[in-house]
Amino acid sequence: MSVKVEYFLDCSSPWTYLSFKGMQDLSKRKSIDIVWKPILVGGIFNSINPSVYESRQNPVKEKLAYSQKDLDDWSKSRGLIIKTPKIFPVNSVKAMRGSFFFQDADNIEDYLDAVFYAYWTEGKDISDDNVLKSIVNQLNGSVEEFFEFIKTPEAKERLISNTQELMDRGGFGSPTFFLNDNDMYFGNDRIQLLEEKL
């Protein structure tokens, strides 16, 4: 019997890309049912976690250097190539709304993988319509339907709803996981603890 793991995520974070690969690997080892919950992490930062912006404006040199080393180490561990995009932070709202289009088509995992790869490995601007068009074409989706969908009140509300839900449940960033509804884990490196609990 599979166990439900809710996964709140935004493709604008490299640590979330690492966790995405980590969750894919975990699903091969454990019987889990991943409930995908796309969010807009910038909305969380603006609402309850502005310290993220403060640390970007006034970074601690030593902490920043270690963070890069940590990211490199985890990238090797997960088998990913992660580069710093020229555009960072990026406005991920259209890309994240688009995830619901592919979630409804039962293909959200391939879509998220393509968005993560485009931004974090290829350095493409995932707020650009041409980049999103290329991803939709790659997944054999309808470009016209995709762009119509992400403009709808439904797509906007679903993203807002997931983002608000995470905050209401005590979350403050991406990636965040919930096991059995109320057991929360935050961060790529917490997947080990999640697996131990499973």
N, C-alpha and C positions, 0 to 999 in steps of 0.2 A: 504494500500500500504506500502510495507516494505521500510526501509531506509538503504542505503549502509553504512556499517562501515568497513573500512579497518583496519586490525589488524596485525601489524608487531611484530613478537615474536621469541624468542629463548628460548628453554627449559632449558638453563643453569642458569636461574635466578629464585630465589624463589619468587620474587615479580611478575614475569610473571606467575608463577604457580597460585598465588593468583588471578591475573587478569583473567586467563583462567577460573577459577571457577566463578569469578565475571561476565564475559561475558556470560557464560552459563546461569547464573541466570538472567541476563539482557534480554537475548533472550526469556525467558519465560514470561517476563513482557511487553516487547516492540516488535513491529514488525520490526525486523532488519535483514538485509542480511549481514552476516559476510563474508568478503573477506579475506581469510587466506593468510598472507604474511610471510612465514618463512624467517628468516634472520640469519646471523652469527654475533652476537653482538661483538665478539672479533675483527672482522674486523673493526667495527665502532670505538671501543676503540683505535685500532692501528692507524686509519686514522685521527680521529678528536676529540677524547675524552680520551686522555691519562691520564687525571686527575684521572680516576678510578684506574689505576695501582698505581699512586702516593699515593692515599689515603689508598690503601691496604698495601703499604710498610711503611707508616707512619700514622697509624690510630690514631684518637683522642679517647682516652679511654672512655670519657664520651659519645661521639657520638656513639661509637661502642656498648656500653651497652644499650643505648636507642634504637638503631636500632634493637637489638635482642628483646627487649621488644615489640617494634612496630610490628616486624614480628610475635611474639607469639600472640599478640592481634589480628592481622589480620587473623592469622591461625584459631583461635577460631571463629572469625566472619564468615569466609568462610567455616568452618567445615572441615578443612584439617589438616593433621598431617605432619608437615614439620620439618625435622631433618637436621643438617649440615652433608653433606656427607664427608667421609674421603678424597675423591678426589675432591678438589675444589680449583681453578676453573677447569672445565672439558672441554675437547675438544669435542664440540658438533657437529662438522661438518658432521660426518656420520649420526648421528641421524636427523639432520635438512635436509640434502639431502633426507633422507628417507621419510620425511614428504611429499615430492612431489609425491612419489610412491603411497602413500595412498590418497593424494589429487586427483590424477588422477583416483583412484578407488572409489572416493566419500566417503572416510572413514577417512579423516584426523583428525577429532575431536577425534575419539576413539584412533587413533595412538598417538596423542599428549598427551591425558590423560594418556595413558599407559607409555609413556616416562617420563612425569612429575612424575608420581607415583613411577616408578622404581628408579629415581634419588633422588627425594626430600623426599619420604616417606620411601622407602626401602634402600636407600643409595647405590644403585648399580651404577657401572661405565658405563654410557651410551655411552662411546667411545669403549667399549669392544664388539667385534663381537658376543660373546655368549649371552650377555644381549640383544642385538638387535635381535638376532635370536629368543630368547624366546618371545620377544614382537611380532614379526612377526607371530610366531606360534600361539600365543594367539589370534591374530586377523584373523587367518585362511588365512594368505597370503602365497605366495610362497617365501620361504627363498632364493632359488637360483635366482629368478627373482629380488628380493629386492636388493641383494648384487651386481648383475650385473648392476642394474639401478643406484645405488649410485656411481658407478665408471664412468658413462657415462659423456661425455662433456655436455650433456643437463642438467643433474642434477646439475653439478658444476656451469654451467652458470646461471641457474635459481636462485640459492642461491646468487651468486655474484650480479645478476641483482636486486633482491629484496633489498639486503643490500645497494647497491649503490643508488637505488631509494629512500630509506628512508633518506639517507644523503642528497641527492639532494633536498628533500622536507623539509629539516630543522630538521630532526630527529637526535637523538644522543644516543639512547639506547632502551632497551626493558623492558616493553611493550610500544608501541606507537600506537595510534589510530587516524584515520582520519574520520571525519564525513563530508559527502558531498565534498569530494576531498581535501579541504584545511583547514578545521577546526581541528587543531592538539591537541591531549591530550597525555601527557606522564605520565605513572605510574599507578599502581593498584588503588590508591586512587582517581584518576581522573574519574573513571567510574561513580561516583555520579554526577559529573559535566556533563559528557556525557549524562547521563540519563535525567538530568534536561533540557538539550538542546533538547533532543528528545521529 
